[in-house]
């Protein structure tokens, strides 16, 4: 890399680069929940939510890394205290994008996915939507992103927690190299014509 990655909070104008990366972090789950025939694909909803700014999917909840002025990595870090504010924001964004009729189905599918990928609770810093541009994968960028997000903790003793798809052994191997260990696996039988949600493993790192 000609220049080091420069990390910073996301901005609204990052939408074109950030949203495809956010989708890349969990395409099957995003497609299962947010792809609605006749309305749009998952990225259309993620663009709507990112631009709106609030909640789990808004730009205010994300951080990006730039290389030579181009956004090449994205991630989010938040705690258990965000659960209800994020739930309200997601409902607002879903109903605003899909309308009441189709939006109700999206909300139901989202709640089902929370049984496989539960939101954070208690004292933890939860890492989500972690994605590196394919051209830079395997070059230490993902580890640098996690180090940057970990440094956002007000309390360094808080454990870092994330979920990884059982269908993504490459990502799990990276997290294990970074000191994360699997603490639980949740099975999944969720699928529709748009996507199938794999089992997910909760991983945690206590130190660093």
Buried (B, 14 or more C-beta within 10 A) or exposed (E): EEEEBEBEEBEEEBBEBBBBBBBBBBBBBBBBBBBBEEBBBBBBBBBBBBBBBBBBBBBBBBBBBBBEEEBBBBBBBBBBEBBEEBBEBBBBBBBEBBEEEBBEBBBEBBEBBEEBBBBBEEEBBBBBBBBBBEEBBEEBBBBBBBEBBBEEBEEEEBBBBBBBBBBBEEBBEBBBEBBBEBEEBBEBEBEEEBBBBBEBBBBBBEEE
